[in-house]
C-alpha cells in the first residue's frame, strides 16, 4: 500500500491510521480523518474553522463530533504535536489551521535533489522522542536549504538507499539516532556520490522529549553549519585527499577478523600485518594483528587440544594492544576493540577495559559495531537486559554492508545471552530465528547451546554428539570454556553456558572428559 509520509509518520492514503517508525500505529476516528484530509488537501494554506465545520456537517456527523478545536487538540495529542512549535498542524489565531508537515510518498524519488537527508536509522520507539527525531531531520534539511543558492534542492528521505539508485543526489546526509539518557543523540555522516565520507560526528539532539525547547533547533543549526562547511570544502577541493574516509578501516577489520574468510586468507592477512608491524610504528596495524590472533580462537577453531599456543598468543596480543592503545585514542571503534581484547585476556585489565569501553561507547559514531561490542561487555558482566537491548539496537540500525557482516554474529550473541540467563524460552526463540536464516549454523551449534536438562535437544544434537570421540569432546569443552564460559562474572551464568554441553559429554564419555580448566571455572558450582 502506498502511504503518505509526514515527518517520521507514515499515513494511510485515507488517513484512517498512521504508523510511527517503531511500528506503533495510531488510529483516527471518522471525524479526525475528515479534518486531516481537508487540511492536507490545502497543505500550507490556512483552512478556516467554518470550512472544517462544513466538511463535518456534510458528512452527517453528530454535533458532538463537530467541535473543530476539540478535534484539532485530539489530533495533536495523537501525533505528539505541539501547538507552540508544531510539526503537523499550525494554528492561525482568529482564522483557522494549516497543515505544515512536508509530505512525500514512502520511497519518494529523490533523484533530482542536490542533497538528501537520509537514510534515517535508529528512530526511537517512544513517540515523543520519535517526533523530536522527525523535527530534527526536517529542521536540518530546512537549515541546509537556506544556505544553498541556484535552486539546489534538499529533501528528507527516511528510506533513501543510494546503493539501489542508478541516479540520485550528489550528496546525502545519513542520520542514525541513539538513545542517550532521557534524550537523544544523532550520528551524522555526509556522503558525496554515495560512498565518500566528507563529515562524520556525533551530536546531542535533545535531553528530553519536549519538542518546544530550543535545544533541538540549536542542534540542527550546529549540524547544518558543519555540513555546509564540509560541502564547501568538497566543492573547493573536489579532487583532493583532504576529506576523511571511514571505508578503509572497516575493510581492514573485515579482512583481519572475518569468520567467513578461508583459512589461507586469514594466514595471509596475519603475514602481511606482521610485515607492517615489524617495519613501522603504526598503531592500527598492531591492533589489527592482535584482533587477527584473537579471531583464530573465537572464529577459526572449535576445539582446543591439550597442548596449544594460547600462552604465547596471549603474550603477543597483550604486547600489541598495550603498544597500540595510546595511538588509537581518537578512534572510539578501535578503543572498543582494544578494550574487548584486554577483557578477553583477563590478565588484570578487566577494570581498565570496562572503563575505557564505557568512554569509547559514549563517543562512538559507528553505532552498530559499538552496540555489539558494548553488549558483549554487559553480557559478561551479568547485565543481561542491557546486552539484549544493545543487540536489538544494532540490528535495528540496519546499515546494509556492516549488518550483512555482523547479523549472524549478533544472533549467536543473543543465543549466548539467553543461555547465560537461563532463559530457555528466549534461547529457543533466538535459535529459531537463527535457524531460519542459517540452518547449517544451528546444526553445528546445537551441542553448545544445549540446556542442562536437554529440553532443546534435536536430531542435529544427536548427530553432532555421535561424531565426537573423547579427545575431540574434551577439546570442544576446553574451547567453549576459553572463548566464553570463563568470561562470565556470575557463577550461575558460567553454569548455564557450560552445564548443558558438559552434562551431555559426561553422559557419553564419563567425568574424565571434563578438562581441568573447565573444572576450575566451575569451582563454585555443584556440576562437577
Phi, psi and omega in degrees: 000129176287125181249168176252129180256133174224119187058226181271003188254135170264127179254146171297153181305327180262008179061029176282340178206164173224157182227125174285161179302333179290348185100348179294131183256146173249133175251146182242141175289169181300317181294320178296319181297319180296319178295316178301311181302316182295316181296317183292323177302326180250038184308133180088347180247149180285130175253120184293155178302322181297321180293319178295322178295322177300318180300317181291320180292321179297332178279358177075026181283153178294157183300328180296335180266009185247020176275100188299312182298321178297317180295319179298315179298322179293319177298318180299319178298317181293328182268003186053038182267154181247134177292328183282317179231075189285149170257326186251306189237120179258138176271129172254098190302133181083354183237302184166219186224153178227140174275119188244354182288132177293134182250138169218142173298149177303133181073031185300150178286120180245018188301329185269359181282155174280321182216137175247131169273101184157161003290157177249123184236162175069027179300134186295152176284327182291127190301319181297316178290325177298321177295320176299318179298316177297318177300318181299314181297316179297317181292322178299314179298318181297316182293320178295318180302319181298334183275349185266153177234169174078023175073016179284128191260143174245131179233155172261123182225093187302324185258020184302132181229091185301329182292341182259008183244131175282331175230151180184182179300149176293329181232147168217149181250110178274129181241123178239118182272146179222131177299141177218097186063230177272358184245215191210134170253163175220132170264123185243126179235126177261125180246147170247133179055029173082345186228329188274119183277119180261334183204138179211122179200165179245138185229153170271120182271312182200151178265350182217179175263020179274108184284351184277346184286146182289346184305319183295315179291324177296320179296317178298321178296316179299312180297316181301319180296319180289324175295318178301316179298318179293322176297317180297314180297323179295319178293323184284325185236050190300329182255009184273172176255022184280341184275140184285151174228134180264003188286324186297321183295308178301323179297317180293320176297321180297313181296321184287331190232004186299127178284351183262355182286148175294156183300323180299322178295317180298315180294319180295320177299317179298318180298316181294319180295321178298323178297316179296314183297323183288342185244006181207173177257021186296118183290319181299318180296324176297316180292321177298322178294319177298319177295323179296318178295316179301321183295336177302323183274320187270344185231330185266329183256155171231358173221158174234121176289168182295321177259112182222186186249026184298315183299316180295315180294321179295321177301315182291317178300316180300313181297314182296317182294316181294326176290325185279328191305315180298331185272357181243014185299334181278357181242097184302327180297318179288324177298319177299319179294320178297317179298320179298319179292319179297321178295318180297320181296326177053049179246041179091009183257004189300314181298316178295319180299316180295321182295312182287333177293319178301315181294315181294322179298319180292335183263348192293143172254346175270078195294320183300309180291328178295317178300317182296312182295314181294324177300324178294318177302313182294325178298310182295328180280356176096004179270076187298313181301318180294320178301311181296322178295321178298315179297320179298318180292321178300316181290327183291332181296321174056043172290123194306301187289309179300321184288330173300323184284319188260354187305309180297323179297316180296320180296323176293320177297321176301315179300315180298320182294314177298320180297314180300321181285350185073021178269084187288330175293318176297320178297318179299318179294317181295319178295324178296317178297315180296321182294326178293326181270322185222074184301324181293326179296318180296322177299315181293328185267001186300327179288318185290327182262031178281138174281153182303329181267003176074015186292340182259007183299141178229178176298327177298319178301314181297320180294319178297316181297320180294337183278354186264146164254177188296321181293317178295319179298317179295319179295324178292319179292323177296321182294311182293331174295318185288313187274347185219295191307315185291341186279344180283134182284318186281130179303322182293330177289322175298316180298318182293322181287321185263338189296319184293308180296323182293315181296323178295317182288324177294319178298325183275319190243352182095169186293338181291349179289342183278116180291160184298323182291330175292319177300320181294318179297327183260022185298337180271358181257168180257006184296319182235000000 
